[in-house]
């Protein structure tokens, strides 16, 4: 297993979700998004394009500072912030945690929500890849959190 197994998402930051989703529709034909308030400080839009999910994040006051430097000046633009990787099972999740710790990657965000059913780690892989790497492990009800994300 590598840390790049389970790639499924490209995560972007946008200044204005309405303008960014409209621009992606006009320029690239990505017109169907699910909009969701992902936290008290962030709004998100998700869309499947083939086997890859696009996640657009608009931050507000109090959002984690790992997003700040990625907010583009142009309100219709997006900037790549992270690649998302999904652990297939508990053994894979444990392996990811061990590997991140063994190689000494900083993890500015790490935790669990939904009563521990959605586990996440943001590893700082910017020196190697230019962006963060987000790792998730979903169990229980969290396994269906993307069921309503539209396909384009």
N, CA and C atoms as a LAMMPS dump frame, in Angstrom:
ITEM: TIMESTEP
0
ITEM: NUMBER OF ATOMS
456
ITEM: BOX BOUNDS ff ff ff
-5.0000000000000000e+02 5.0000000000000000e+02
-5.0000000000000000e+02 5.0000000000000000e+02
-5.0000000000000000e+02 5.0000000000000000e+02
ITEM: ATOMS id mol type element x y z
1 1 1 N 0.831 -1.195 0
2 1 2 C 0 0 0
3 1 3 C 0.867 1.246 0
4 2 1 N 0.447 2.251 -0.761
5 2 2 C 1.123 3.541 -0.764
6 2 3 C 0.161 4.597 -0.219
7 3 1 N 0.691 5.756 0.067
8 3 2 C -0.186 6.846 0.518
9 3 3 C -1.045 7.389 -0.619
10 4 1 N -0.772 7.003 -1.846
11 4 2 C -1.57 7.494 -2.966
12 4 3 C -2.643 6.502 -3.399
13 5 1 N -2.798 5.369 -2.685
14 5 2 C -3.897 4.452 -2.977
15 5 3 C -5.215 5.132 -2.615
16 6 1 N -6.248 4.825 -3.346
17 6 2 C -7.576 5.335 -3.022
18 6 3 C -7.836 6.759 -3.465
19 7 1 N -7.072 7.258 -4.461
20 7 2 C -7.297 8.63 -4.935
21 7 3 C -8.712 8.757 -5.498
22 8 1 N -9.444 9.757 -5.031
23 8 2 C -10.804 9.963 -5.536
24 8 3 C -11.197 11.436 -5.661
25 9 1 N -10.4 12.365 -5.141
26 9 2 C -10.875 13.744 -5.07
27 9 3 C -9.778 14.756 -5.327
28 10 1 N -10.181 15.819 -6.037
29 10 2 C -9.345 17.015 -6.161
30 10 3 C -10.078 18.113 -5.403
31 11 1 N -9.423 18.659 -4.371
32 11 2 C -10.036 19.686 -3.536
33 11 3 C -9.503 21.065 -3.894
34 12 1 N -10.403 21.985 -4.143
35 12 2 C -10.056 23.348 -4.539
36 12 3 C -10.597 24.344 -3.528
37 13 1 N -9.999 25.52 -3.504
38 13 2 C -10.515 26.635 -2.724
39 13 3 C -11.009 27.693 -3.705
40 14 1 N -12.149 28.274 -3.388
41 14 2 C -12.752 29.325 -4.214
42 14 3 C -13.058 30.528 -3.335
43 15 1 N -12.977 31.702 -3.911
44 15 2 C -13.377 32.912 -3.185
45 15 3 C -14.901 33.014 -3.133
46 16 1 N -15.578 32.623 -4.221
47 16 2 C -17.027 32.761 -4.336
48 16 3 C -17.567 31.495 -5.016
49 17 1 N -18.237 30.643 -4.255
50 17 2 C -18.724 29.378 -4.809
51 17 3 C -19.683 29.567 -5.973
52 18 1 N -20.567 30.554 -5.89
53 18 2 C -21.513 30.78 -6.981
54 18 3 C -20.782 31.092 -8.284
55 19 1 N -19.848 32.001 -8.211
56 19 2 C -19.13 32.402 -9.431
57 19 3 C -18.191 31.297 -9.907
58 20 1 N -17.567 30.578 -8.979
59 20 2 C -16.646 29.507 -9.369
60 20 3 C -17.392 28.342 -10.025
61 21 1 N -18.527 27.941 -9.463
62 21 2 C -19.275 26.84 -10.073
63 21 3 C -19.832 27.263 -11.431
64 22 1 N -20.27 28.506 -11.55
65 22 2 C -20.752 28.995 -12.848
66 22 3 C -19.622 28.975 -13.882
67 23 1 N -18.439 29.389 -13.49
68 23 2 C -17.298 29.403 -14.41
69 23 3 C -16.908 27.989 -14.828
70 24 1 N -16.906 27.036 -13.876
71 24 2 C -16.587 25.648 -14.231
72 24 3 C -17.625 25.078 -15.19
73 25 1 N -18.865 25.489 -15.028
74 25 2 C -19.905 25.059 -15.954
75 25 3 C -19.691 25.624 -17.345
76 26 1 N -19.422 26.918 -17.403
77 26 2 C -19.239 27.578 -18.688
78 26 3 C -17.972 27.097 -19.4
79 27 1 N -16.882 26.995 -18.674
80 27 2 C -15.603 26.648 -19.297
81 27 3 C -15.434 25.162 -19.565
82 28 1 N -15.902 24.323 -18.618
83 28 2 C -15.58 22.905 -18.688
84 28 3 C -16.8 21.992 -18.735
85 29 1 N -18.006 22.542 -18.706
86 29 2 C -19.208 21.723 -18.785
87 29 3 C -19.583 21.028 -17.485
88 30 1 N -18.988 21.44 -16.375
89 30 2 C -19.32 20.855 -15.067
90 30 3 C -20.435 21.717 -14.478
91 31 1 N -21.663 21.251 -14.641
92 31 2 C -22.805 22.099 -14.299
93 31 3 C -23.616 21.619 -13.108
94 32 1 N -23.381 20.396 -12.647
95 32 2 C -24.189 19.839 -11.568
96 32 3 C -23.346 19.678 -10.305
97 33 1 N -23.673 20.452 -9.29
98 33 2 C -22.964 20.439 -8.009
99 33 3 C -23.953 20.233 -6.875
100 34 1 N -23.491 19.618 -5.813
101 34 2 C -24.239 19.594 -4.561
102 34 3 C -23.603 20.648 -3.668
103 35 1 N -24.415 21.556 -3.168
104 35 2 C -23.923 22.594 -2.249
105 35 3 C -24.247 22.177 -0.83
106 36 1 N -23.288 22.436 0.078
107 36 2 C -23.479 22.013 1.463
108 36 3 C -22.639 22.881 2.384
109 37 1 N -23.199 23.211 3.521
110 37 2 C -22.43 23.885 4.578
111 37 3 C -21.655 22.789 5.293
112 38 1 N -20.35 22.751 5.101
113 38 2 C -19.561 21.651 5.642
114 38 3 C -19.131 21.88 7.087
115 39 1 N -19.146 23.128 7.51
116 39 2 C -18.837 23.468 8.901
117 39 3 C -19.335 24.898 9.13
118 40 1 N -19.3 25.37 10.352
119 40 2 C -19.729 26.752 10.588
120 40 3 C -18.868 27.792 9.863
121 41 1 N -17.67 27.399 9.404
122 41 2 C -16.765 28.356 8.768
123 41 3 C -16.492 28.062 7.29
124 42 1 N -17.145 27.026 6.74
125 42 2 C -16.868 26.648 5.349
126 42 3 C -18.127 26.172 4.64
127 43 1 N -18.238 26.562 3.373
128 43 2 C -19.261 26.043 2.477
129 43 3 C -18.544 25.248 1.396
130 44 1 N -19.22 24.229 0.869
131 44 2 C -18.578 23.389 -0.13
132 44 3 C -19.548 23.072 -1.257
133 45 1 N -18.982 22.8 -2.414
134 45 2 C -19.724 22.307 -3.572
135 45 3 C -18.977 21.074 -4.068
136 46 1 N -19.73 20.009 -4.356
137 46 2 C -19.135 18.762 -4.81
138 46 3 C -19.757 18.346 -6.138
139 47 1 N -18.937 17.743 -6.99
140 47 2 C -19.405 17.218 -8.272
141 47 3 C -18.526 16.05 -8.683
142 48 1 N -19.149 15 -9.188
143 48 2 C -18.392 13.903 -9.781
144 48 3 C -18.158 14.222 -11.245
145 49 1 N -16.939 14.01 -11.686
146 49 2 C -16.579 14.099 -13.101
147 49 3 C -15.888 12.78 -13.411
148 50 1 N -16.631 11.86 -14.011
149 50 2 C -16.12 10.507 -14.168
150 50 3 C -15.949 9.888 -12.796
151 51 1 N -14.774 9.313 -12.545
152 51 2 C -14.499 8.654 -11.268
153 51 3 C -13.9 9.595 -10.234
154 52 1 N -13.708 10.868 -10.593
155 52 2 C -13.066 11.837 -9.704
156 52 3 C -14.104 12.832 -9.189
157 53 1 N -14.042 13.085 -7.899
158 53 2 C -14.897 14.101 -7.302
159 53 3 C -14.138 15.423 -7.223
160 54 1 N -14.818 16.485 -7.576
161 54 2 C -14.284 17.824 -7.355
162 54 3 C -14.947 18.378 -6.101
163 55 1 N -14.143 18.935 -5.229
164 55 2 C -14.644 19.603 -4.034
165 55 3 C -14.171 21.044 -4.094
166 56 1 N -15.11 21.979 -4.018
167 56 2 C -14.785 23.399 -3.971
168 56 3 C -15.155 23.904 -2.581
169 57 1 N -14.229 24.595 -1.933
170 57 2 C -14.429 25.078 -0.579
171 57 3 C -14.339 26.601 -0.561
172 58 1 N -15.336 27.229 0.038
173 58 2 C -15.303 28.672 0.283
174 58 3 C -15.205 28.847 1.781
175 59 1 N -14.149 29.521 2.214
176 59 2 C -13.94 29.688 3.656
177 59 3 C -14.529 31.006 4.14
178 60 1 N -14.85 31.017 5.41
179 60 2 C -15.328 32.224 6.068
180 60 3 C -14.448 32.533 7.267
181 61 1 N -14.793 33.561 8.022
182 61 2 C -14.017 33.903 9.217
183 61 3 C -13.93 32.72 10.181
184 62 1 N -12.729 32.491 10.692
185 62 2 C -12.515 31.418 11.64
186 62 3 C -12.196 30.071 11.027
187 63 1 N -12.142 29.986 9.698
188 63 2 C -11.811 28.72 9.03
189 63 3 C -10.354 28.355 9.329
190 64 1 N -10.03 27.063 9.276
191 64 2 C -8.634 26.662 9.489
192 64 3 C -7.705 27.409 8.534
193 65 1 N -6.575 27.838 9.042
194 65 2 C -5.686 28.692 8.247
195 65 3 C -4.977 27.955 7.107
196 66 1 N -5.09 26.639 7.021
197 66 2 C -4.43 25.932 5.913
198 66 3 C -5.067 26.268 4.561
199 67 1 N -6.224 26.913 4.571
200 67 2 C -6.907 27.27 3.322
201 67 3 C -6.573 28.674 2.84
202 68 1 N -6.178 29.556 3.755
203 68 2 C -6.005 30.987 3.452
204 68 3 C -5.151 31.274 2.225
205 69 1 N -3.99 30.676 2.139
206 69 2 C -3.055 30.977 1.049
207 69 3 C -3.562 30.507 -0.311
208 70 1 N -4.609 29.715 -0.321
209 70 2 C -5.12 29.144 -1.572
210 70 3 C -6.314 29.901 -2.132
211 71 1 N -6.808 30.895 -1.427
212 71 2 C -7.961 31.65 -1.922
213 71 3 C -7.505 32.492 -3.112
214 72 1 N -8.062 32.226 -4.302
215 72 2 C -7.638 32.998 -5.471
216 72 3 C -8.183 34.425 -5.441
217 73 1 N -7.494 35.33 -6.104
218 73 2 C -7.972 36.71 -6.191
219 73 3 C -9.244 36.802 -7.021
220 74 1 N -9.277 36.088 -8.125
221 74 2 C -10.425 36.104 -9.035
222 74 3 C -11.581 35.326 -8.409
223 75 1 N -12.737 35.96 -8.202
224 75 2 C -13.849 35.272 -7.55
225 75 3 C -14.424 34.105 -8.352
226 76 1 N -14.119 34.009 -9.646
227 76 2 C -14.632 32.891 -10.436
228 76 3 C -13.606 31.767 -10.587
229 77 1 N -12.416 31.957 -10.049
230 77 2 C -11.348 30.959 -10.179
231 77 3 C -11.351 29.999 -8.99
232 78 1 N -10.674 28.882 -9.174
233 78 2 C -10.426 27.94 -8.082
234 78 3 C -8.934 27.669 -8.049
235 79 1 N -8.449 27.275 -6.884
236 79 2 C -7.036 26.925 -6.742
237 79 3 C -6.935 25.571 -6.054
238 80 1 N -6.137 24.66 -6.649
239 80 2 C -5.976 23.321 -6.1
240 80 3 C -5.357 23.403 -4.707
241 81 1 N -6.009 22.757 -3.744
242 81 2 C -5.587 22.764 -2.351
243 81 3 C -5.145 21.383 -1.863
244 82 1 N -5.878 20.346 -2.266
245 82 2 C -5.525 19.006 -1.79
246 82 3 C -5.981 17.93 -2.76
247 83 1 N -5.312 16.8 -2.658
248 83 2 C -5.771 15.567 -3.286
249 83 3 C -6.4 14.741 -2.183
250 84 1 N -7.527 14.09 -2.481
251 84 2 C -8.218 13.286 -1.495
252 84 3 C -8.017 11.802 -1.753
253 85 1 N -7.745 11.069 -0.682
254 85 2 C -7.531 9.629 -0.753
255 85 3 C -8.446 8.968 0.277
256 86 1 N -9.107 7.905 -0.131
257 86 2 C -10.076 7.233 0.729
258 86 3 C -9.563 5.855 1.112
259 87 1 N -9.503 5.594 2.407
260 87 2 C -9.073 4.286 2.905
261 87 3 C -10.193 3.281 2.694
262 88 1 N -9.845 2.107 2.188
263 88 2 C -10.833 1.086 1.867
264 88 3 C -11.398 0.388 3.103
265 89 1 N -10.592 0.298 4.157
266 89 2 C -11.028 -0.428 5.349
267 89 3 C -10.171 -0.006 6.538
268 90 1 N -10.462 -0.59 7.697
269 90 2 C -9.763 -0.214 8.929
270 90 3 C -8.27 -0.51 8.843
271 91 1 N -7.897 -1.61 8.211
272 91 2 C -6.478 -1.958 8.087
273 91 3 C -5.747 -0.915 7.239
274 92 1 N -6.365 -0.487 6.162
275 92 2 C -5.759 0.549 5.312
276 92 3 C -5.632 1.858 6.08
277 93 1 N -6.654 2.202 6.877
278 93 2 C -6.617 3.437 7.67
279 93 3 C -5.472 3.401 8.678
280 94 1 N -5.302 2.286 9.343
281 94 2 C -4.197 2.152 10.287
282 94 3 C -2.849 2.245 9.582
283 95 1 N -2.746 1.662 8.406
284 95 2 C -1.509 1.732 7.63
285 95 3 C -1.192 3.172 7.226
286 96 1 N -2.21 3.911 6.813
287 96 2 C -2.027 5.322 6.45
288 96 3 C -1.507 6.107 7.655
289 97 1 N -2.137 5.914 8.796
290 97 2 C -1.705 6.613 10.011
291 97 3 C -0.256 6.284 10.362
292 98 1 N 0.099 5.001 10.309
293 98 2 C 1.475 4.599 10.629
294 98 3 C 2.47 5.211 9.65
295 99 1 N 2.152 5.182 8.362
296 99 2 C 3.08 5.705 7.353
297 99 3 C 3.265 7.209 7.51
298 100 1 N 2.183 7.948 7.726
299 100 2 C 2.277 9.396 7.923
300 100 3 C 3.171 9.699 9.123
301 101 1 N 2.954 8.985 10.202
302 101 2 C 3.76 9.207 11.408
303 101 3 C 5.213 8.797 11.187
304 102 1 N 5.435 7.677 10.488
305 102 2 C 6.792 7.167 10.282
306 102 3 C 7.644 8.107 9.436
307 103 1 N 7.029 8.753 8.443
308 103 2 C 7.808 9.645 7.584
309 103 3 C 7.821 11.074 8.103
310 104 1 N 7.118 11.327 9.196
311 104 2 C 7.171 12.627 9.85
312 104 3 C 6.408 13.735 9.161
313 105 1 N 5.337 13.388 8.441
314 105 2 C 4.54 14.444 7.82
315 105 3 C 3.745 15.197 8.878
316 106 1 N 3.755 16.515 8.791
317 106 2 C 2.922 17.327 9.676
318 106 3 C 1.459 17.085 9.318
319 107 1 N 0.607 17.089 10.322
320 107 2 C -0.828 16.9 10.106
321 107 3 C -1.573 18.058 10.772
322 108 1 N -1.713 19.172 10.042
323 108 2 C -2.347 20.345 10.641
324 108 3 C -3.819 20.149 10.986
325 109 1 N -4.449 19.141 10.39
326 109 2 C -5.836 18.805 10.737
327 109 3 C -5.94 17.286 10.788
328 110 1 N -6.486 16.795 11.909
329 110 2 C -6.643 15.348 12.088
330 110 3 C -7.759 15.155 13.097
331 111 1 N -8.707 14.275 12.779
332 111 2 C -9.774 14.046 13.742
333 111 3 C -10.861 13.149 13.194
334 112 1 N -11.997 13.204 13.858
335 112 2 C -13.155 12.405 13.471
336 112 3 C -14.414 13.191 13.788
337 113 1 N -15.43 13.023 12.954
338 113 2 C -16.737 13.638 13.157
339 113 3 C -17.792 12.561 12.923
340 114 1 N -19.033 12.921 13.064
341 114 2 C -20.141 11.984 12.888
342 114 3 C -19.979 10.787 13.828
343 115 1 N -19.736 11.073 15.095
344 115 2 C -19.571 10.021 16.104
345 115 3 C -18.481 9.03 15.713
346 116 1 N -17.403 9.549 15.118
347 116 2 C -16.27 8.707 14.751
348 116 3 C -16.44 7.934 13.461
349 117 1 N -17.49 8.221 12.717
350 117 2 C -17.733 7.494 11.471
351 117 3 C -17.019 8.107 10.271
352 118 1 N -16.593 9.358 10.383
353 118 2 C -15.814 10.016 9.341
354 118 3 C -14.492 10.45 9.969
355 119 1 N -13.441 9.743 9.612
356 119 2 C -12.1 10.028 10.119
357 119 3 C -11.321 10.73 9.019
358 120 1 N -10.522 11.735 9.394
359 120 2 C -9.783 12.484 8.381
360 120 3 C -8.416 12.901 8.897
361 121 1 N -7.523 13.051 7.944
362 121 2 C -6.19 13.588 8.201
363 121 3 C -5.835 14.477 7.019
364 122 1 N -5.402 15.688 7.299
365 122 2 C -4.758 16.518 6.284
366 122 3 C -3.264 16.446 6.559
367 123 1 N -2.531 15.841 5.641
368 123 2 C -1.079 15.747 5.77
369 123 3 C -0.443 16.818 4.895
370 124 1 N 0.581 17.451 5.423
371 124 2 C 1.266 18.508 4.682
372 124 3 C 2.28 17.879 3.722
373 125 1 N 1.826 17.654 2.522
374 125 2 C 2.668 17.076 1.464
375 125 3 C 3.063 18.138 0.443
376 126 1 N 2.938 19.405 0.826
377 126 2 C 3.213 20.491 -0.124
378 126 3 C 4.642 20.482 -0.638
379 127 1 N 5.611 20.131 0.177
380 127 2 C 7.013 20.125 -0.278
381 127 3 C 7.231 19.095 -1.384
382 128 1 N 6.432 18.031 -1.368
383 128 2 C 6.582 16.962 -2.354
384 128 3 C 5.642 17.095 -3.54
385 129 1 N 4.401 17.537 -3.284
386 129 2 C 3.385 17.542 -4.337
387 129 3 C 2.84 18.927 -4.674
388 130 1 N 3.133 19.905 -3.843
389 130 2 C 2.615 21.251 -4.059
390 130 3 C 1.286 21.513 -3.376
391 131 1 N 0.643 20.455 -2.873
392 131 2 C -0.657 20.584 -2.211
393 131 3 C -0.699 19.666 -0.991
394 132 1 N -1.732 19.852 -0.181
395 132 2 C -1.969 18.956 0.942
396 132 3 C -2.527 17.629 0.418
397 133 1 N -2.476 16.606 1.263
398 133 2 C -3.132 15.333 0.985
399 133 3 C -4.138 15.089 2.098
400 134 1 N -5.377 14.841 1.699
401 134 2 C -6.437 14.549 2.669
402 134 3 C -6.735 13.055 2.602
403 135 1 N -6.738 12.422 3.76
404 135 2 C -7.044 11.006 3.855
405 135 3 C -8.316 10.86 4.675
406 136 1 N -9.247 10.04 4.191
407 136 2 C -10.495 9.822 4.908
408 136 3 C -10.775 8.333 5.03
409 137 1 N -11.44 8.001 6.112
410 137 2 C -11.945 6.646 6.325
411 137 3 C -13.38 6.787 6.807
412 138 1 N -14.298 6.208 6.04
413 138 2 C -15.717 6.335 6.31
414 138 3 C -16.289 5.004 6.782
415 139 1 N -17.109 5.06 7.832
416 139 2 C -17.81 3.877 8.321
417 139 3 C -19.255 4.256 8.594
418 140 1 N -20.102 3.274 8.795
419 140 2 C -21.493 3.521 9.173
420 140 3 C -22.188 4.487 8.227
421 141 1 N -22.906 5.441 8.817
422 141 2 C -23.671 6.414 8.03
423 141 3 C -22.785 7.276 7.141
424 142 1 N -21.524 7.452 7.516
425 142 2 C -20.618 8.29 6.717
426 142 3 C -20.332 7.694 5.342
427 143 1 N -20.528 6.394 5.173
428 143 2 C -20.254 5.785 3.864
429 143 3 C -21.206 6.294 2.786
430 144 1 N -22.283 6.944 3.181
431 144 2 C -23.239 7.44 2.185
432 144 3 C -23.221 8.961 2.032
433 145 1 N -22.22 9.644 2.594
434 145 2 C -22.232 11.111 2.553
435 145 3 C -22.094 11.681 1.147
436 146 1 N -21.585 10.901 0.206
437 146 2 C -21.445 11.387 -1.165
438 146 3 C -22.509 10.842 -2.104
439 147 1 N -23.475 10.117 -1.582
440 147 2 C -24.491 9.494 -2.435
441 147 3 C -25.28 10.502 -3.259
442 148 1 N -25.458 11.712 -2.733
443 148 2 C -26.257 12.717 -3.454
444 148 3 C -25.412 13.696 -4.261
445 149 1 N -24.117 13.431 -4.397
446 149 2 C -23.281 14.29 -5.231
447 149 3 C -23.558 13.958 -6.693
448 150 1 N -23.943 14.957 -7.484
449 150 2 C -24.327 14.67 -8.872
450 150 3 C -23.138 14.329 -9.772
451 151 1 N -23.435 13.535 -10.783
452 151 2 C -22.458 13.172 -11.809
453 151 3 C -22.625 14.111 -12.994
454 152 1 N -21.519 14.491 -13.589
455 152 2 C -21.53 15.368 -14.755
456 152 3 C -21.09 14.59 -15.983
